[in-house]
Amino acid sequence: MTNRDKYDQVFMDSFAVPRDALNEAFVYQCVPAWDSVGHMGMIAALEDTFGIMMETDDIIEFGSYTIGVDKLKKYGVEL
């Protein structure tokens, strides 16, 4: 499984969406599950999946599927 597959799987599991929903339009609160609680669950899953610990500012700024790709690069995760 590639890092992109793992990233997508976290989103699909956290928000109960199909892979084809994951694009630049997939943003915070675009689905009911991506609320503040869902956001923290998704962040925790990403941290576990990639063995990283994100900084608070990055967690707050992680507002979309595409922004997340850039945020993970900061931690050495290439998607």
mmJSON file of the N, C-alpha and C atoms, coordinates in Angstrom:
{"data_MODEL":{"atom_site":{
"group_PDB":["ATOM","ATOM","ATOM","ATOM","ATOM","ATOM","ATOM","ATOM","ATOM","ATOM","ATOM","ATOM","ATOM","ATOM","ATOM","ATOM","ATOM","ATOM","ATOM","ATOM","ATOM","ATOM","ATOM","ATOM","ATOM","ATOM","ATOM","ATOM","ATOM","ATOM","ATOM","ATOM","ATOM","ATOM","ATOM","ATOM","ATOM","ATOM","ATOM","ATOM","ATOM","ATOM","ATOM","ATOM","ATOM","ATOM","ATOM","ATOM","ATOM","ATOM","ATOM","ATOM","ATOM","ATOM","ATOM","ATOM","ATOM","ATOM","ATOM","ATOM","ATOM","ATOM","ATOM","ATOM","ATOM","ATOM","ATOM","ATOM","ATOM","ATOM","ATOM","ATOM","ATOM","ATOM","ATOM","ATOM","ATOM","ATOM","ATOM","ATOM","ATOM","ATOM","ATOM","ATOM","ATOM","ATOM","ATOM","ATOM","ATOM","ATOM","ATOM","ATOM","ATOM","ATOM","ATOM","ATOM","ATOM","ATOM","ATOM","ATOM","ATOM","ATOM","ATOM","ATOM","ATOM","ATOM","ATOM","ATOM","ATOM","ATOM","ATOM","ATOM","ATOM","ATOM","ATOM","ATOM","ATOM","ATOM","ATOM","ATOM","ATOM","ATOM","ATOM","ATOM","ATOM","ATOM","ATOM","ATOM","ATOM","ATOM","ATOM","ATOM","ATOM","ATOM","ATOM","ATOM","ATOM","ATOM","ATOM","ATOM","ATOM","ATOM","ATOM","ATOM","ATOM","ATOM","ATOM","ATOM","ATOM","ATOM","ATOM","ATOM","ATOM","ATOM","ATOM","ATOM","ATOM","ATOM","ATOM","ATOM","ATOM","ATOM","ATOM","ATOM","ATOM","ATOM","ATOM","ATOM","ATOM","ATOM","ATOM","ATOM","ATOM","ATOM","ATOM","ATOM","ATOM","ATOM","ATOM","ATOM","ATOM","ATOM","ATOM","ATOM","ATOM","ATOM","ATOM","ATOM","ATOM","ATOM","ATOM","ATOM","ATOM","ATOM","ATOM","ATOM","ATOM","ATOM","ATOM","ATOM","ATOM","ATOM","ATOM","ATOM","ATOM","ATOM","ATOM","ATOM","ATOM","ATOM","ATOM","ATOM","ATOM","ATOM","ATOM","ATOM","ATOM","ATOM","ATOM","ATOM","ATOM","ATOM","ATOM","ATOM","ATOM","ATOM","ATOM","ATOM","ATOM","ATOM","ATOM","ATOM","ATOM","ATOM","ATOM","ATOM","ATOM"],
"id":[1,2,3,4,5,6,7,8,9,10,11,12,13,14,15,16,17,18,19,20,21,22,23,24,25,26,27,28,29,30,31,32,33,34,35,36,37,38,39,40,41,42,43,44,45,46,47,48,49,50,51,52,53,54,55,56,57,58,59,60,61,62,63,64,65,66,67,68,69,70,71,72,73,74,75,76,77,78,79,80,81,82,83,84,85,86,87,88,89,90,91,92,93,94,95,96,97,98,99,100,101,102,103,104,105,106,107,108,109,110,111,112,113,114,115,116,117,118,119,120,121,122,123,124,125,126,127,128,129,130,131,132,133,134,135,136,137,138,139,140,141,142,143,144,145,146,147,148,149,150,151,152,153,154,155,156,157,158,159,160,161,162,163,164,165,166,167,168,169,170,171,172,173,174,175,176,177,178,179,180,181,182,183,184,185,186,187,188,189,190,191,192,193,194,195,196,197,198,199,200,201,202,203,204,205,206,207,208,209,210,211,212,213,214,215,216,217,218,219,220,221,222,223,224,225,226,227,228,229,230,231,232,233,234,235,236,237],
"type_symbol":["N","C","C","N","C","C","N","C","C","N","C","C","N","C","C","N","C","C","N","C","C","N","C","C","N","C","C","N","C","C","N","C","C","N","C","C","N","C","C","N","C","C","N","C","C","N","C","C","N","C","C","N","C","C","N","C","C","N","C","C","N","C","C","N","C","C","N","C","C","N","C","C","N","C","C","N","C","C","N","C","C","N","C","C","N","C","C","N","C","C","N","C","C","N","C","C","N","C","C","N","C","C","N","C","C","N","C","C","N","C","C","N","C","C","N","C","C","N","C","C","N","C","C","N","C","C","N","C","C","N","C","C","N","C","C","N","C","C","N","C","C","N","C","C","N","C","C","N","C","C","N","C","C","N","C","C","N","C","C","N","C","C","N","C","C","N","C","C","N","C","C","N","C","C","N","C","C","N","C","C","N","C","C","N","C","C","N","C","C","N","C","C","N","C","C","N","C","C","N","C","C","N","C","C","N","C","C","N","C","C","N","C","C","N","C","C","N","C","C","N","C","C","N","C","C","N","C","C","N","C","C","N","C","C","N","C","C"],
"label_atom_id":["N","CA","C","N","CA","C","N","CA","C","N","CA","C","N","CA","C","N","CA","C","N","CA","C","N","CA","C","N","CA","C","N","CA","C","N","CA","C","N","CA","C","N","CA","C","N","CA","C","N","CA","C","N","CA","C","N","CA","C","N","CA","C","N","CA","C","N","CA","C","N","CA","C","N","CA","C","N","CA","C","N","CA","C","N","CA","C","N","CA","C","N","CA","C","N","CA","C","N","CA","C","N","CA","C","N","CA","C","N","CA","C","N","CA","C","N","CA","C","N","CA","C","N","CA","C","N","CA","C","N","CA","C","N","CA","C","N","CA","C","N","CA","C","N","CA","C","N","CA","C","N","CA","C","N","CA","C","N","CA","C","N","CA","C","N","CA","C","N","CA","C","N","CA","C","N","CA","C","N","CA","C","N","CA","C","N","CA","C","N","CA","C","N","CA","C","N","CA","C","N","CA","C","N","CA","C","N","CA","C","N","CA","C","N","CA","C","N","CA","C","N","CA","C","N","CA","C","N","CA","C","N","CA","C","N","CA","C","N","CA","C","N","CA","C","N","CA","C","N","CA","C","N","CA","C","N","CA","C","N","CA","C","N","CA","C","N","CA","C","N","CA","C","N","CA","C"],
"label_alt_id":[null,null,null,null,null,null,null,null,null,null,null,null,null,null,null,null,null,null,null,null,null,null,null,null,null,null,null,null,null,null,null,null,null,null,null,null,null,null,null,null,null,null,null,null,null,null,null,null,null,null,null,null,null,null,null,null,null,null,null,null,null,null,null,null,null,null,null,null,null,null,null,null,null,null,null,null,null,null,null,null,null,null,null,null,null,null,null,null,null,null,null,null,null,null,null,null,null,null,null,null,null,null,null,null,null,null,null,null,null,null,null,null,null,null,null,null,null,null,null,null,null,null,null,null,null,null,null,null,null,null,null,null,null,null,null,null,null,null,null,null,null,null,null,null,null,null,null,null,null,null,null,null,null,null,null,null,null,null,null,null,null,null,null,null,null,null,null,null,null,null,null,null,null,null,null,null,null,null,null,null,null,null,null,null,null,null,null,null,null,null,null,null,null,null,null,null,null,null,null,null,null,null,null,null,null,null,null,null,null,null,null,null,null,null,null,null,null,null,null,null,null,null,null,null,null,null,null,null,null,null,null,null,null,null,null,null,null],
"label_comp_id":["MET","MET","MET","THR","THR","THR","ASN","ASN","ASN","ARG","ARG","ARG","ASP","ASP","ASP","LYS","LYS","LYS","TYR","TYR","TYR","ASP","ASP","ASP","GLN","GLN","GLN","VAL","VAL","VAL","PHE","PHE","PHE","MET","MET","MET","ASP","ASP","ASP","SER","SER","SER","PHE","PHE","PHE","ALA","ALA","ALA","VAL","VAL","VAL","PRO","PRO","PRO","ARG","ARG","ARG","ASP","ASP","ASP","ALA","ALA","ALA","LEU","LEU","LEU","ASN","ASN","ASN","GLU","GLU","GLU","ALA","ALA","ALA","PHE","PHE","PHE","VAL","VAL","VAL","TYR","TYR","TYR","GLN","GLN","GLN","CYS","CYS","CYS","VAL","VAL","VAL","PRO","PRO","PRO","ALA","ALA","ALA","TRP","TRP","TRP","ASP","ASP","ASP","SER","SER","SER","VAL","VAL","VAL","GLY","GLY","GLY","HIS","HIS","HIS","MET","MET","MET","GLY","GLY","GLY","MET","MET","MET","ILE","ILE","ILE","ALA","ALA","ALA","ALA","ALA","ALA","LEU","LEU","LEU","GLU","GLU","GLU","ASP","ASP","ASP","THR","THR","THR","PHE","PHE","PHE","GLY","GLY","GLY","ILE","ILE","ILE","MET","MET","MET","MET","MET","MET","GLU","GLU","GLU","THR","THR","THR","ASP","ASP","ASP","ASP","ASP","ASP","ILE","ILE","ILE","ILE","ILE","ILE","GLU","GLU","GLU","PHE","PHE","PHE","GLY","GLY","GLY","SER","SER","SER","TYR","TYR","TYR","THR","THR","THR","ILE","ILE","ILE","GLY","GLY","GLY","VAL","VAL","VAL","ASP","ASP","ASP","LYS","LYS","LYS","LEU","LEU","LEU","LYS","LYS","LYS","LYS","LYS","LYS","TYR","TYR","TYR","GLY","GLY","GLY","VAL","VAL","VAL","GLU","GLU","GLU","LEU","LEU","LEU"],
"label_asym_id":["A","A","A","A","A","A","A","A","A","A","A","A","A","A","A","A","A","A","A","A","A","A","A","A","A","A","A","A","A","A","A","A","A","A","A","A","A","A","A","A","A","A","A","A","A","A","A","A","A","A","A","A","A","A","A","A","A","A","A","A","A","A","A","A","A","A","A","A","A","A","A","A","A","A","A","A","A","A","A","A","A","A","A","A","A","A","A","A","A","A","A","A","A","A","A","A","A","A","A","A","A","A","A","A","A","A","A","A","A","A","A","A","A","A","A","A","A","A","A","A","A","A","A","A","A","A","A","A","A","A","A","A","A","A","A","A","A","A","A","A","A","A","A","A","A","A","A","A","A","A","A","A","A","A","A","A","A","A","A","A","A","A","A","A","A","A","A","A","A","A","A","A","A","A","A","A","A","A","A","A","A","A","A","A","A","A","A","A","A","A","A","A","A","A","A","A","A","A","A","A","A","A","A","A","A","A","A","A","A","A","A","A","A","A","A","A","A","A","A","A","A","A","A","A","A","A","A","A","A","A","A","A","A","A","A","A","A"],
"label_entity_id":["1","1","1","1","1","1","1","1","1","1","1","1","1","1","1","1","1","1","1","1","1","1","1","1","1","1","1","1","1","1","1","1","1","1","1","1","1","1","1","1","1","1","1","1","1","1","1","1","1","1","1","1","1","1","1","1","1","1","1","1","1","1","1","1","1","1","1","1","1","1","1","1","1","1","1","1","1","1","1","1","1","1","1","1","1","1","1","1","1","1","1","1","1","1","1","1","1","1","1","1","1","1","1","1","1","1","1","1","1","1","1","1","1","1","1","1","1","1","1","1","1","1","1","1","1","1","1","1","1","1","1","1","1","1","1","1","1","1","1","1","1","1","1","1","1","1","1","1","1","1","1","1","1","1","1","1","1","1","1","1","1","1","1","1","1","1","1","1","1","1","1","1","1","1","1","1","1","1","1","1","1","1","1","1","1","1","1","1","1","1","1","1","1","1","1","1","1","1","1","1","1","1","1","1","1","1","1","1","1","1","1","1","1","1","1","1","1","1","1","1","1","1","1","1","1","1","1","1","1","1","1","1","1","1","1","1","1"],
"label_seq_id":[1,1,1,2,2,2,3,3,3,4,4,4,5,5,5,6,6,6,7,7,7,8,8,8,9,9,9,10,10,10,11,11,11,12,12,12,13,13,13,14,14,14,15,15,15,16,16,16,17,17,17,18,18,18,19,19,19,20,20,20,21,21,21,22,22,22,23,23,23,24,24,24,25,25,25,26,26,26,27,27,27,28,28,28,29,29,29,30,30,30,31,31,31,32,32,32,33,33,33,34,34,34,35,35,35,36,36,36,37,37,37,38,38,38,39,39,39,40,40,40,41,41,41,42,42,42,43,43,43,44,44,44,45,45,45,46,46,46,47,47,47,48,48,48,49,49,49,50,50,50,51,51,51,52,52,52,53,53,53,54,54,54,55,55,55,56,56,56,57,57,57,58,58,58,59,59,59,60,60,60,61,61,61,62,62,62,63,63,63,64,64,64,65,65,65,66,66,66,67,67,67,68,68,68,69,69,69,70,70,70,71,71,71,72,72,72,73,73,73,74,74,74,75,75,75,76,76,76,77,77,77,78,78,78,79,79,79],
"pdbx_PDB_ins_code":[null,null,null,null,null,null,null,null,null,null,null,null,null,null,null,null,null,null,null,null,null,null,null,null,null,null,null,null,null,null,null,null,null,null,null,null,null,null,null,null,null,null,null,null,null,null,null,null,null,null,null,null,null,null,null,null,null,null,null,null,null,null,null,null,null,null,null,null,null,null,null,null,null,null,null,null,null,null,null,null,null,null,null,null,null,null,null,null,null,null,null,null,null,null,null,null,null,null,null,null,null,null,null,null,null,null,null,null,null,null,null,null,null,null,null,null,null,null,null,null,null,null,null,null,null,null,null,null,null,null,null,null,null,null,null,null,null,null,null,null,null,null,null,null,null,null,null,null,null,null,null,null,null,null,null,null,null,null,null,null,null,null,null,null,null,null,null,null,null,null,null,null,null,null,null,null,null,null,null,null,null,null,null,null,null,null,null,null,null,null,null,null,null,null,null,null,null,null,null,null,null,null,null,null,null,null,null,null,null,null,null,null,null,null,null,null,null,null,null,null,null,null,null,null,null,null,null,null,null,null,null,null,null,null,null,null,null],
"Cartn_x":[0.845,0.0,0.897,0.636,1.436,1.015,1.846,1.48,0.185,-0.027,-1.271,-2.463,-2.296,-3.377,-3.69,-2.652,-2.845,-3.551,-3.125,-3.731,-5.215,-5.5,-6.893,-7.709,-7.124,-7.847,-8.227,-7.33,-7.656,-8.875,-8.913,-10.062,-11.33,-11.222,-12.4,-12.929,-12.037,-12.461,-12.996,-12.336,-12.731,-14.061,-14.319,-15.491,-16.516,-16.284,-17.215,-17.571,-16.523,-16.707,-15.961,-16.398,-15.676,-14.42,-13.497,-12.241,-12.488,-13.496,-13.71,-14.21,-14.545,-14.92,-13.692,-12.54,-11.324,-10.637,-10.862,-10.276,-10.158,-9.845,-9.638,-10.905,-12.06,-13.312,-13.641,-12.826,-13.085,-12.417,-13.223,-12.721,-13.44,-12.858,-13.43,-14.904,-15.707,-17.161,-17.914,-17.279,-18.014,-18.927,-18.647,-19.513,-19.748,-20.903,-21.19,-20.134,-19.519,-18.537,-17.257,-16.978,-15.756,-16.082,-16.369,-16.544,-15.299,-15.334,-14.126,-13.698,-14.662,-14.335,-13.801,-14.46,-13.995,-12.617,-12.358,-11.048,-9.947,-10.168,-9.147,-8.969,-10.045,-9.929,-9.117,-9.345,-8.592,-7.114,-6.822,-5.434,-4.754,-5.43,-4.858,-4.578,-5.493,-5.298,-4.113,-3.971,-2.821,-1.511,-1.503,-0.295,0.079,-0.906,-0.645,-0.177,-0.845,-0.527,0.888,1.313,2.61,3.685,3.359,4.339,4.891,3.998,4.408,3.622,4.039,3.303,3.216,2.022,1.835,1.801,2.311,2.278,0.864,0.531,-0.806,-1.194,-0.287,-0.605,-0.946,-0.235,-0.509,-1.868,-2.226,-3.53,-4.646,-4.479,-5.487,-5.599,-4.46,-4.443,-4.824,-4.941,-5.256,-6.744,-7.089,-8.488,-9.042,-8.237,-8.748,-7.872,-8.404,-7.668,-6.358,-6.374,-5.159,-4.172,-4.659,-3.744,-3.016,-3.71,-3.102,-1.896,-1.946,-0.803,0.435,0.27,1.39,1.837,0.892,1.24,2.074,1.718,2.451,3.874,4.092,5.442,6.394,5.892,6.69,7.255,6.548,6.949,7.626,8.015,8.738,7.868,6.563,5.636,5.323,5.821,5.555,4.38,3.406,2.209,2.181],
"Cartn_y":[-1.172,0.0,1.245,2.156,3.375,4.361,5.388,6.425,7.123,7.308,7.932,7.037,5.743,4.809,4.878,4.946,5.037,6.346,7.431,8.746,8.709,8.212,8.113,7.234,6.14,5.22,5.889,6.714,7.446,8.336,9.049,9.906,9.074,7.979,7.144,6.55,6.108,5.534,6.6,7.747,8.804,9.442,9.583,10.341,9.532,8.225,7.329,7.848,8.139,8.614,7.688,7.635,6.837,7.578,6.836,7.413,8.528,8.389,9.405,10.745,10.8,12.074,12.875,12.24,12.875,13.672,14.979,15.876,17.269,18.261,19.62,20.223,19.673,20.177,19.55,18.559,17.91,18.737,19.538,20.506,20.329,20.935,20.888,21.25,20.414,20.549,20.36,19.787,19.504,18.293,17.482,16.372,16.503,16.07,16.219,15.581,14.498,13.809,14.623,15.576,16.368,17.625,17.389,18.472,18.496,19.223,19.335,17.992,17.182,15.862,14.948,14.943,14.144,14.567,15.863,16.394,15.814,15.843,15.338,13.829,13.111,11.676,11.386,12.175,12.01,12.326,13.391,13.757,12.639,12.111,11.013,9.797,9.494,8.358,8.593,9.813,10.124,10.011,10.517,10.431,8.975,8.142,6.719,6.031,6.324,5.681,5.991,7.239,7.659,7.822,7.535,7.61,9.011,9.993,11.388,12.019,13.209,14.013,15.415,15.806,17.101,18.231,19.381,20.576,21.17,21.874,22.444,23.324,24.182,25.062,24.26,23.169,22.342,21.652,21.243,20.615,21.618,22.829,23.871,24.233,24.306,24.707,23.573,22.355,21.177,21.226,22.073,22.33,21.681,20.884,20.199,18.998,18.16,16.982,17.402,18.431,18.839,19.561,20.369,21.016,19.954,18.886,17.799,17.195,17.088,16.552,17.406,18.725,19.636,19.588,19.502,19.452,18.213,17.082,15.846,15.882,16.612,16.747,17.326,18.228,18.848,17.791,16.674,15.606,14.446,14.696,13.682,12.626,12.862,11.914,12.391,11.682,12.015,11.171,11.855,11.15,11.091],
"Cartn_z":[0.0,0.0,0.0,-0.906,-0.997,0.097,0.299,1.257,0.852,-0.446,-0.917,-0.578,-0.766,-0.423,1.072,1.893,3.345,3.711,3.089,3.323,2.957,1.768,1.324,2.27,2.725,3.606,4.92,5.451,6.678,6.45,5.334,5.033,4.836,4.1,3.845,5.145,6.022,7.302,8.253,8.301,9.238,8.876,7.59,7.16,6.367,6.239,5.542,4.152,3.377,2.001,1.045,-0.216,-1.205,-1.682,-2.233,-2.716,-3.739,-4.585,-5.623,-5.061,-3.773,-3.141,-2.712,-2.724,-2.216,-3.319,-3.291,-4.278,-3.657,-4.46,-3.946,-3.329,-3.638,-3.076,-1.72,-1.306,-0.012,1.077,1.759,2.735,4.073,5.098,6.446,6.409,7.028,7.14,5.83,4.823,3.578,3.746,4.741,5.132,6.639,7.135,8.564,9.483,9.051,9.898,10.107,9.196,9.358,10.164,11.428,12.38,13.263,14.367,15.19,15.78,16.18,16.736,15.637,14.491,13.359,12.897,12.956,12.56,13.452,14.747,15.667,15.523,15.25,15.0,13.751,12.713,11.471,11.683,12.425,12.709,13.49,14.502,15.294,14.414,13.506,12.603,11.669,11.162,10.3,11.081,12.302,13.128,13.385,13.687,13.909,12.636,11.542,10.265,9.807,9.97,9.451,10.525,11.78,12.852,13.073,13.03,13.187,14.329,14.744,15.72,15.139,14.747,14.096,15.113,14.711,15.538,15.52,16.585,16.727,15.544,15.101,13.961,12.715,12.48,11.305,11.425,12.626,12.846,12.551,13.014,12.795,11.312,10.625,9.212,8.253,8.752,7.942,7.601,6.632,6.339,5.094,4.41,3.222,2.902,2.034,1.576,0.917,0.087,-0.624,0.278,1.22,2.171,2.985,3.311,4.078,3.397,2.09,1.338,1.596,1.536,1.787,3.24,4.163,5.587,5.898,5.315,5.608,5.05,3.967,3.42,4.459,5.284,6.343,7.299,7.414,8.321,7.594,6.347,5.578,4.942,4.883,4.27,2.855,1.868,0.469,-0.019,-0.616,-1.103,-2.614],
"occupancy":[1.0,1.0,1.0,1.0,1.0,1.0,1.0,1.0,1.0,1.0,1.0,1.0,1.0,1.0,1.0,1.0,1.0,1.0,1.0,1.0,1.0,1.0,1.0,1.0,1.0,1.0,1.0,1.0,1.0,1.0,1.0,1.0,1.0,1.0,1.0,1.0,1.0,1.0,1.0,1.0,1.0,1.0,1.0,1.0,1.0,1.0,1.0,1.0,1.0,1.0,1.0,1.0,1.0,1.0,1.0,1.0,1.0,1.0,1.0,1.0,1.0,1.0,1.0,1.0,1.0,1.0,1.0,1.0,1.0,1.0,1.0,1.0,1.0,1.0,1.0,1.0,1.0,1.0,1.0,1.0,1.0,1.0,1.0,1.0,1.0,1.0,1.0,1.0,1.0,1.0,1.0,1.0,1.0,1.0,1.0,1.0,1.0,1.0,1.0,1.0,1.0,1.0,1.0,1.0,1.0,1.0,1.0,1.0,1.0,1.0,1.0,1.0,1.0,1.0,1.0,1.0,1.0,1.0,1.0,1.0,1.0,1.0,1.0,1.0,1.0,1.0,1.0,1.0,1.0,1.0,1.0,1.0,1.0,1.0,1.0,1.0,1.0,1.0,1.0,1.0,1.0,1.0,1.0,1.0,1.0,1.0,1.0,1.0,1.0,1.0,1.0,1.0,1.0,1.0,1.0,1.0,1.0,1.0,1.0,1.0,1.0,1.0,1.0,1.0,1.0,1.0,1.0,1.0,1.0,1.0,1.0,1.0,1.0,1.0,1.0,1.0,1.0,1.0,1.0,1.0,1.0,1.0,1.0,1.0,1.0,1.0,1.0,1.0,1.0,1.0,1.0,1.0,1.0,1.0,1.0,1.0,1.0,1.0,1.0,1.0,1.0,1.0,1.0,1.0,1.0,1.0,1.0,1.0,1.0,1.0,1.0,1.0,1.0,1.0,1.0,1.0,1.0,1.0,1.0,1.0,1.0,1.0,1.0,1.0,1.0,1.0,1.0,1.0,1.0,1.0,1.0,1.0,1.0,1.0,1.0,1.0,1.0],
"B_iso_or_equiv":[0.0,0.0,0.0,0.0,0.0,0.0,0.0,0.0,0.0,0.0,0.0,0.0,0.0,0.0,0.0,0.0,0.0,0.0,0.0,0.0,0.0,0.0,0.0,0.0,0.0,0.0,0.0,0.0,0.0,0.0,0.0,0.0,0.0,0.0,0.0,0.0,0.0,0.0,0.0,0.0,0.0,0.0,0.0,0.0,0.0,0.0,0.0,0.0,0.0,0.0,0.0,0.0,0.0,0.0,0.0,0.0,0.0,0.0,0.0,0.0,0.0,0.0,0.0,0.0,0.0,0.0,0.0,0.0,0.0,0.0,0.0,0.0,0.0,0.0,0.0,0.0,0.0,0.0,0.0,0.0,0.0,0.0,0.0,0.0,0.0,0.0,0.0,0.0,0.0,0.0,0.0,0.0,0.0,0.0,0.0,0.0,0.0,0.0,0.0,0.0,0.0,0.0,0.0,0.0,0.0,0.0,0.0,0.0,0.0,0.0,0.0,0.0,0.0,0.0,0.0,0.0,0.0,0.0,0.0,0.0,0.0,0.0,0.0,0.0,0.0,0.0,0.0,0.0,0.0,0.0,0.0,0.0,0.0,0.0,0.0,0.0,0.0,0.0,0.0,0.0,0.0,0.0,0.0,0.0,0.0,0.0,0.0,0.0,0.0,0.0,0.0,0.0,0.0,0.0,0.0,0.0,0.0,0.0,0.0,0.0,0.0,0.0,0.0,0.0,0.0,0.0,0.0,0.0,0.0,0.0,0.0,0.0,0.0,0.0,0.0,0.0,0.0,0.0,0.0,0.0,0.0,0.0,0.0,0.0,0.0,0.0,0.0,0.0,0.0,0.0,0.0,0.0,0.0,0.0,0.0,0.0,0.0,0.0,0.0,0.0,0.0,0.0,0.0,0.0,0.0,0.0,0.0,0.0,0.0,0.0,0.0,0.0,0.0,0.0,0.0,0.0,0.0,0.0,0.0,0.0,0.0,0.0,0.0,0.0,0.0,0.0,0.0,0.0,0.0,0.0,0.0,0.0,0.0,0.0,0.0,0.0,0.0],
"pdbx_formal_charge":[null,null,null,null,null,null,null,null,null,null,null,null,null,null,null,null,null,null,null,null,null,null,null,null,null,null,null,null,null,null,null,null,null,null,null,null,null,null,null,null,null,null,null,null,null,null,null,null,null,null,null,null,null,null,null,null,null,null,null,null,null,null,null,null,null,null,null,null,null,null,null,null,null,null,null,null,null,null,null,null,null,null,null,null,null,null,null,null,null,null,null,null,null,null,null,null,null,null,null,null,null,null,null,null,null,null,null,null,null,null,null,null,null,null,null,null,null,null,null,null,null,null,null,null,null,null,null,null,null,null,null,null,null,null,null,null,null,null,null,null,null,null,null,null,null,null,null,null,null,null,null,null,null,null,null,null,null,null,null,null,null,null,null,null,null,null,null,null,null,null,null,null,null,null,null,null,null,null,null,null,null,null,null,null,null,null,null,null,null,null,null,null,null,null,null,null,null,null,null,null,null,null,null,null,null,null,null,null,null,null,null,null,null,null,null,null,null,null,null,null,null,null,null,null,null,null,null,null,null,null,null,null,null,null,null,null,null],
"auth_seq_id":[1,1,1,2,2,2,3,3,3,4,4,4,5,5,5,6,6,6,7,7,7,8,8,8,9,9,9,10,10,10,11,11,11,12,12,12,13,13,13,14,14,14,15,15,15,16,16,16,17,17,17,18,18,18,19,19,19,20,20,20,21,21,21,22,22,22,23,23,23,24,24,24,25,25,25,26,26,26,27,27,27,28,28,28,29,29,29,30,30,30,31,31,31,32,32,32,33,33,33,34,34,34,35,35,35,36,36,36,37,37,37,38,38,38,39,39,39,40,40,40,41,41,41,42,42,42,43,43,43,44,44,44,45,45,45,46,46,46,47,47,47,48,48,48,49,49,49,50,50,50,51,51,51,52,52,52,53,53,53,54,54,54,55,55,55,56,56,56,57,57,57,58,58,58,59,59,59,60,60,60,61,61,61,62,62,62,63,63,63,64,64,64,65,65,65,66,66,66,67,67,67,68,68,68,69,69,69,70,70,70,71,71,71,72,72,72,73,73,73,74,74,74,75,75,75,76,76,76,77,77,77,78,78,78,79,79,79],
"auth_comp_id":["MET","MET","MET","THR","THR","THR","ASN","ASN","ASN","ARG","ARG","ARG","ASP","ASP","ASP","LYS","LYS","LYS","TYR","TYR","TYR","ASP","ASP","ASP","GLN","GLN","GLN","VAL","VAL","VAL","PHE","PHE","PHE","MET","MET","MET","ASP","ASP","ASP","SER","SER","SER","PHE","PHE","PHE","ALA","ALA","ALA","VAL","VAL","VAL","PRO","PRO","PRO","ARG","ARG","ARG","ASP","ASP","ASP","ALA","ALA","ALA","LEU","LEU","LEU","ASN","ASN","ASN","GLU","GLU","GLU","ALA","ALA","ALA","PHE","PHE","PHE","VAL","VAL","VAL","TYR","TYR","TYR","GLN","GLN","GLN","CYS","CYS","CYS","VAL","VAL","VAL","PRO","PRO","PRO","ALA","ALA","ALA","TRP","TRP","TRP","ASP","ASP","ASP","SER","SER","SER","VAL","VAL","VAL","GLY","GLY","GLY","HIS","HIS","HIS","MET","MET","MET","GLY","GLY","GLY","MET","MET","MET","ILE","ILE","ILE","ALA","ALA","ALA","ALA","ALA","ALA","LEU","LEU","LEU","GLU","GLU","GLU","ASP","ASP","ASP","THR","THR","THR","PHE","PHE","PHE","GLY","GLY","GLY","ILE","ILE","ILE","MET","MET","MET","MET","MET","MET","GLU","GLU","GLU","THR","THR","THR","ASP","ASP","ASP","ASP","ASP","ASP","ILE","ILE","ILE","ILE","ILE","ILE","GLU","GLU","GLU","PHE","PHE","PHE","GLY","GLY","GLY","SER","SER","SER","TYR","TYR","TYR","THR","THR","THR","ILE","ILE","ILE","GLY","GLY","GLY","VAL","VAL","VAL","ASP","ASP","ASP","LYS","LYS","LYS","LEU","LEU","LEU","LYS","LYS","LYS","LYS","LYS","LYS","TYR","TYR","TYR","GLY","GLY","GLY","VAL","VAL","VAL","GLU","GLU","GLU","LEU","LEU","LEU"],
"auth_asym_id":["A","A","A","A","A","A","A","A","A","A","A","A","A","A","A","A","A","A","A","A","A","A","A","A","A","A","A","A","A","A","A","A","A","A","A","A","A","A","A","A","A","A","A","A","A","A","A","A","A","A","A","A","A","A","A","A","A","A","A","A","A","A","A","A","A","A","A","A","A","A","A","A","A","A","A","A","A","A","A","A","A","A","A","A","A","A","A","A","A","A","A","A","A","A","A","A","A","A","A","A","A","A","A","A","A","A","A","A","A","A","A","A","A","A","A","A","A","A","A","A","A","A","A","A","A","A","A","A","A","A","A","A","A","A","A","A","A","A","A","A","A","A","A","A","A","A","A","A","A","A","A","A","A","A","A","A","A","A","A","A","A","A","A","A","A","A","A","A","A","A","A","A","A","A","A","A","A","A","A","A","A","A","A","A","A","A","A","A","A","A","A","A","A","A","A","A","A","A","A","A","A","A","A","A","A","A","A","A","A","A","A","A","A","A","A","A","A","A","A","A","A","A","A","A","A","A","A","A","A","A","A","A","A","A","A","A","A"],
"auth_atom_id":["N","CA","C","N","CA","C","N","CA","C","N","CA","C","N","CA","C","N","CA","C","N","CA","C","N","CA","C","N","CA","C","N","CA","C","N","CA","C","N","CA","C","N","CA","C","N","CA","C","N","CA","C","N","CA","C","N","CA","C","N","CA","C","N","CA","C","N","CA","C","N","CA","C","N","CA","C","N","CA","C","N","CA","C","N","CA","C","N","CA","C","N","CA","C","N","CA","C","N","CA","C","N","CA","C","N","CA","C","N","CA","C","N","CA","C","N","CA","C","N","CA","C","N","CA","C","N","CA","C","N","CA","C","N","CA","C","N","CA","C","N","CA","C","N","CA","C","N","CA","C","N","CA","C","N","CA","C","N","CA","C","N","CA","C","N","CA","C","N","CA","C","N","CA","C","N","CA","C","N","CA","C","N","CA","C","N","CA","C","N","CA","C","N","CA","C","N","CA","C","N","CA","C","N","CA","C","N","CA","C","N","CA","C","N","CA","C","N","CA","C","N","CA","C","N","CA","C","N","CA","C","N","CA","C","N","CA","C","N","CA","C","N","CA","C","N","CA","C","N","CA","C","N","CA","C","N","CA","C","N","CA","C","N","CA","C","N","CA","C","N","CA","C","N","CA","C"],
"pdbx_PDB_model_num":[1,1,1,1,1,1,1,1,1,1,1,1,1,1,1,1,1,1,1,1,1,1,1,1,1,1,1,1,1,1,1,1,1,1,1,1,1,1,1,1,1,1,1,1,1,1,1,1,1,1,1,1,1,1,1,1,1,1,1,1,1,1,1,1,1,1,1,1,1,1,1,1,1,1,1,1,1,1,1,1,1,1,1,1,1,1,1,1,1,1,1,1,1,1,1,1,1,1,1,1,1,1,1,1,1,1,1,1,1,1,1,1,1,1,1,1,1,1,1,1,1,1,1,1,1,1,1,1,1,1,1,1,1,1,1,1,1,1,1,1,1,1,1,1,1,1,1,1,1,1,1,1,1,1,1,1,1,1,1,1,1,1,1,1,1,1,1,1,1,1,1,1,1,1,1,1,1,1,1,1,1,1,1,1,1,1,1,1,1,1,1,1,1,1,1,1,1,1,1,1,1,1,1,1,1,1,1,1,1,1,1,1,1,1,1,1,1,1,1,1,1,1,1,1,1,1,1,1,1,1,1,1,1,1,1,1,1]
}}}
